[in-house]
C-alpha cells in the first residue's frame, strides 16, 4: 500500500507511531534476551555471550519489517479516521481504542518475521508480545506509569490474541476493562 501524506501533521503522526513501534520492538527484544516472559530460554541465547550479543542474535532471528510497520500505521490511521468521522461528537479516540486498534493490526499483519522453524512458544507469540508492548505505551496512567500487567496476564493476552477471534473494538474493551479493574 502506498501512502501520500496529506500534510506535515500527518507525516509527523506517522513518524511518531513508527518510532513507538520500533521502540516497543527493541524493548521487547532486550527483555527477551533476559528471558522474563517465559520459562524456555530462546535457543540462540547463551550465557557465554554478553547481553548485547544475545540481543543482536535475537534481532537477526526475529527481524522487524519496516514495510509492514508502515502498513500497520496506515491501517490504524484509516480506522482512527473512520471512528472519528462516525463519532463526530468525540474529540479524537481514547487511549484504549488507540491501543486496541494498534494491537489488532500488529497481530493481524505480523511485522516481526519469524525466520526459523524451530520455535519456542515465546518466539511463536512474538508479534502478540510486540502488540501488548506497544499498547502499554498508550495505556499509561496520568502519571505516565505503564499498566501493572502481571506476567500471567501477559501470557493470557498473548494466547487470546493468537488463538481467539478478536475485533479492534473487542481488544479495546479488554484493555479498558483491565485498566479500570486494576484501578489504573
N, C-alpha and C positions, 0 to 999 in steps of 0.2 A: 504494500500500500504506500502510495506516495502522498506526502502532506506538504502543502504550500501554506506556511504560516500566514494568517491574516494580518497580523500586526506584531509589533515588538513585545507587547504584553503576553500574547500567546506564545511567542518564541521563548520568553523568559520562563513561563509556566512549564513548557516542555523541558527546558534545561533543568529547572528545579526538580521536576519529577524524575528525570533521568538521573540526576545526582543522588536523590533519595534512594532509588532502586539500586544503583551501583554501590552506594554506601551500605545499604542493607545486605547486599551480596557479600561484600568484603567483611563486614562484621560477622555474618553468619559463617563464612569460611574460617575466619580467625577463631571463632568459638568452636567450630567443628575440629579444628586442629588440636584443641584441648579436649575435645570429645565430651562436652557437658550435656548433650542432648540424647545420648543413647548409651547402651551398655556395650555394644560391639565397637571396638576401635576400627577405624577405616583401614582397609587392607594395606594402603600405601604408607600409613604412618609408622614411624619408627622412633623409639626413644633415643636412638643413636644420633638422630638428626636434630638440628636446632628447631625451635618452634617456627621460625621464619622459613626454613627449608620444608617443613611439613606443610605449611600454609601454601607455599609455591606448588608443591606436588598436588594438593587438593585443587588449587586453581587450574592446573593443567588437566586434571582428571574431570573436572566439572566446570567447563568454561561457560561464560555468560555471552549470549548472542545479543550484540548491540542492536541488530536489526529487529529482533523480536521484542526487545525492550521498547523500541520506538513504536512498534505495533501495539504493545500493551498500553502505552501512553495515549496513542491515537484513539484506541477504542474506549479507554477510560474517559477522555475528554469528550468524545461523542456521547457517551452515557450521561456525563455531567450536563452537557448542553441540553439533551432531551429532558432530563429530570428538571432542570431549571426552567425550561420552556413550559413543561406540563404543570409545574407548581409555581406559577407566576408570583404568588404572594410571598414565597420564601426568599430570603436573602442568601443565595448560594445553598450548597448542600452541606449537611453536618459532617462531623469527623467520622461518624460511624458509617455513613454512606461512602465517603471517600475511601475509608479502609476496606469496606466490603466490596466496592467496585474494583479497586486495585487488586485485592485478593482474588476475586473472580477471574480477572483477565490474566494474572500471573499464573494461576493454577491451570487455566484453560490453554494458554499459549506456550507455557513451559519455556521460559527464556534460558534456563540452565540446561545445557546439553549434556546428556549422560553418554560418555564415550566408551564405557567399559561394561561388558555384560555381566561380570561377576560383581554383583552389588550387595551391599549390606542394606538392611531396612532403612537406615538413615540416609544412605545415598539414593535409594529409590524415592524417598519423600523429600528430596532436597528443594524442589520447586514449591512445595507446600510450606516448607520451613521458611523459604525466602518470602513467600506471601505474608506469613504471620509476622516476620521480622519487619517488613516494610509497613504493614498495617499498624504495628506497635508504634511507629514513629508518628502516626496520625492520632493514636488513641491516648496520647499523653494527657494528664490532668492539667488543671490551671497552673500548677507549679512546675509543669514540664516533666513530671515523673512518668516513666513508662508504666503501662498496666502491670500489676503484680501477678502475671500468669505463672502458675507452677509448671514444673517440668511435666507432670501428669496431664495438666490441661493442654499444654502444647502438643503432647503426644496424641491426645484425643482429637484436637483440632486438625492435626496433620492427617490422621486417619479419616476423619469426616470429610475433609477437603478432597482427599484422594479417592475414597471409595463410596461416597454418598452423592446423590444428586443435589446440587446447590444452585440457587439463583443468586444474582447480585444482591437483591433485597434480603434474601434469606441470610446470607453471610453478614450483611449489615446489622440485621436484627440479632444475630448471635453475638456480635461484638458489643452491641448496645446492652443486651441482657447481661453479658459477662461483666462489663464495666460498671453497670448500675448495681448488679448483685454483689460485686466486690466493694461496694460503697466507694467507688473510684470517681 
